[in-house]
């Protein structure tokens, strides 16, 4: 009997919790500078907690937040620079930055 067959037995709520725990992951997201305006009520001191499907990419998170992809030019995952196609594993800190100019 496989794992999913065993899930059909016993307490349905408990089984659903087990299945969901493997399909959903939590992230803490920090938006910087002008990206904050796209998320109403965003608190820059606490960041944003977001649950996404397991195996989601940074690009998928950007889309879910409604951020224009061209506005995100620097992506940091747990303090390391990553690309938009980076696959997240959960419990990460994701920092998103817009283009930065100066001189």
C-alpha positions, -999 to 999 in steps of 0.1 A, spaced: 0 0 0 15 33 -11 16 67 8 -15 80 -9 -34 48 -3 -27 52 34 -40 88 33 -74 74 24 -76 56 58 -82 72 91 -90 108 101 -96 129 69 -87 162 86 -53 148 98 -46 133 64 -54 166 46 -30 184 70 -2 160 61 -8 164 24 -11 202 26 22 205 46 40 191 17 23 213 -10 24 247 6 55 266 18 59 299 37 81 328 27 89 362 42 91 388 15 108 422 17 99 448 -10 123 477 -14 118 513 -26 92 517 -53 81 481 -53 62 487 -20 35 508 -37 22 476 -55 12 459 -23 -13 480 -3 -7 480 35 29 466 31 49 471 63 86 475 54 97 467 90 79 433 91 79 423 55 51 402 40 43 366 49 31 346 19 22 309 14 30 296 -21 29 261 -37 59 239 -31 85 243 -59 73 278 -68 98 301 -86 106 336 -77 89 347 -109 57 330 -97 59 350 -65 65 382 -83 34 375 -105 13 366 -75 22 399 -58 12 418 -89 47 433 -94 57 442 -130 85 418 -138 106 445 -154 105 465 -122 123 437 -102 160 439 -111 177 424 -81 165 393 -63 180 381 -30 171 348 -14 185 343 21 211 369 14 223 355 -20 216 369 -54 193 347 -75 175 349 -108 137 349 -113 137 312 -124 152 302 -90 131 275 -73 122 283 -37 122 256 -10 103 273 18 110 293 50 132 317 30 136 354 31 130 369 -3 142 405 -10 130 422 -42 146 454 -55 137 478 -83 163 494 -106 186 517 -86 201 548 -100 224 574 -87 255 592 -94 
